[in-house]
Amino acid sequence: MLLIECFYYPGCEALNVLPDRLASALAAEAIQAEVQHHIIAVQGGLKRGIKGSPTILINGVDIAEVQAEGLT
């Protein structure tokens, strides 16, 4: 099963929309995943390598750092 972790810094507006959008996308594709949402302090996030807010990890891999095939 996939583990999806979403990290947000306090005040990040994505926290208002990302949980519902992610749940809808997973349901639409019939993907089962454990989804965790974390609000973390900026200093703690930087120590963990969280570069921005939101940061989404799938099985520990930051999706912003993965290049999709076919994209230039």
C-alpha beads as a LAMMPS data file, in Angstrom:
LAMMPS data file: protein, C-alpha beads

72 atoms
71 bonds

1 atom types
1 bond types

-500.0 500.0 xlo xhi
-500.0 500.0 ylo yhi
-500.0 500.0 zlo zhi

Masses

1 110.0

Atoms # bond

1 1 1 0.000 0.000 0.000
2 1 1 1.182 3.508 -0.765
3 1 1 2.080 5.891 2.017
4 1 1 1.387 9.512 1.103
5 1 1 2.644 12.119 3.540
6 1 1 1.725 15.778 3.114
7 1 1 3.720 18.347 5.063
8 1 1 2.484 21.892 5.565
9 1 1 4.012 24.887 7.275
10 1 1 1.639 26.830 9.546
11 1 1 -0.623 29.104 7.523
12 1 1 -0.186 27.207 4.248
13 1 1 -3.400 27.671 2.291
14 1 1 -2.978 24.289 0.571
15 1 1 -4.148 22.678 3.808
16 1 1 -7.615 24.026 2.994
17 1 1 -7.858 22.201 -0.362
18 1 1 -5.201 19.502 -0.720
19 1 1 -6.727 16.874 1.598
20 1 1 -10.044 16.835 -0.304
21 1 1 -8.400 17.007 -3.732
22 1 1 -6.026 14.193 -2.896
23 1 1 -8.850 12.022 -1.533
24 1 1 -10.909 12.693 -4.675
25 1 1 -8.008 11.834 -6.987
26 1 1 -7.254 8.603 -5.152
27 1 1 -10.919 7.598 -5.219
28 1 1 -11.272 8.421 -8.922
29 1 1 -8.302 6.180 -9.741
30 1 1 -9.310 3.489 -7.206
31 1 1 -5.933 3.786 -5.486
32 1 1 -5.660 2.678 -1.884
33 1 1 -3.179 4.625 0.185
34 1 1 -2.499 5.607 3.737
35 1 1 -2.566 9.407 3.722
36 1 1 -1.055 11.465 6.516
37 1 1 -1.215 15.245 6.862
38 1 1 1.354 16.966 9.082
39 1 1 1.620 20.611 10.088
40 1 1 5.236 21.264 11.015
41 1 1 7.272 24.263 12.067
42 1 1 9.516 25.705 9.363
43 1 1 12.668 25.025 11.384
44 1 1 11.677 21.390 11.945
45 1 1 10.781 21.022 8.288
46 1 1 14.143 22.338 7.155
47 1 1 15.901 19.843 9.425
48 1 1 13.886 17.027 7.777
49 1 1 14.644 18.273 4.275
50 1 1 11.163 19.695 3.668
51 1 1 11.879 22.452 1.161
52 1 1 8.468 24.028 0.750
53 1 1 4.863 23.932 1.748
54 1 1 3.146 21.797 0.861
55 1 1 5.609 18.973 0.350
56 1 1 4.200 15.612 -0.686
57 1 1 6.105 12.375 -0.213
58 1 1 4.980 9.085 -1.739
59 1 1 6.676 6.172 -0.023
60 1 1 9.296 8.642 1.191
61 1 1 10.027 10.214 -2.216
62 1 1 9.348 13.929 -2.736
63 1 1 7.107 14.154 -5.804
64 1 1 8.550 17.567 -6.702
65 1 1 11.971 15.996 -7.197
66 1 1 10.833 13.173 -9.479
67 1 1 10.916 13.882 -13.204
68 1 1 8.016 12.440 -15.166
69 1 1 8.891 10.683 -18.393
70 1 1 8.122 12.664 -21.508
71 1 1 8.341 16.053 -19.846
72 1 1 11.049 18.470 -20.850

Bonds

1 1 1 2
2 1 2 3
3 1 3 4
4 1 4 5
5 1 5 6
6 1 6 7
7 1 7 8
8 1 8 9
9 1 9 10
10 1 10 11
11 1 11 12
12 1 12 13
13 1 13 14
14 1 14 15
15 1 15 16
16 1 16 17
17 1 17 18
18 1 18 19
19 1 19 20
20 1 20 21
21 1 21 22
22 1 22 23
23 1 23 24
24 1 24 25
25 1 25 26
26 1 26 27
27 1 27 28
28 1 28 29
29 1 29 30
30 1 30 31
31 1 31 32
32 1 32 33
33 1 33 34
34 1 34 35
35 1 35 36
36 1 36 37
37 1 37 38
38 1 38 39
39 1 39 40
40 1 40 41
41 1 41 42
42 1 42 43
43 1 43 44
44 1 44 45
45 1 45 46
46 1 46 47
47 1 47 48
48 1 48 49
49 1 49 50
50 1 50 51
51 1 51 52
52 1 52 53
53 1 53 54
54 1 54 55
55 1 55 56
56 1 56 57
57 1 57 58
58 1 58 59
59 1 59 60
60 1 60 61
61 1 61 62
62 1 62 63
63 1 63 64
64 1 64 65
65 1 65 66
66 1 66 67
67 1 67 68
68 1 68 69
69 1 69 70
70 1 70 71
71 1 71 72
